[in-house]
């Protein structure tokens, strides 16, 4: 799964390059809940998370939060049904 990072500092795209992150580092907390209710949480510095085939067997729900100096963002969540077929 991949996602696009969003700036906490500014939303204007003045010079045609990415908006500043507004944090001292780029970090995310990802929670994966499998269809059988098992959950795991990891932290990553890239806007990317690999879901193993075994975890996808009954569908998964992913919740991604940006982590920073002022706390965590509200989670962006998505449920992905079984796509192993």
Rosetta blueprint (number, residue, H / E / L):
1 X L
2 X E
3 X L
4 X L
5 X L
6 X L
7 X L
8 X L
9 X L
10 X L
11 X L
12 X L
13 X L
14 X L
15 X L
16 X L
17 X L
18 X L
19 X L
20 X L
21 X L
22 X L
23 X L
24 X L
25 X L
26 X L
27 X L
28 X E
29 X E
30 X E
31 X E
32 X E
33 X E
34 X E
35 X L
36 X L
37 X L
38 X L
39 X E
40 X E
41 X E
42 X E
43 X E
44 X E
45 X L
46 X L
47 X L
48 X E
49 X L
50 X L
51 X L
52 X L
53 X H
54 X H
55 X H
56 X H
57 X L
58 X L
59 X L
60 X E
61 X E
62 X E
63 X E
64 X E
65 X E
66 X E
67 X E
68 X E
69 X L
70 X L
71 X E
72 X E
73 X L
74 X L
75 X L
76 X E
77 X E
78 X E
79 X E
80 X E
81 X L
82 X L
83 X L
84 X L
85 X L
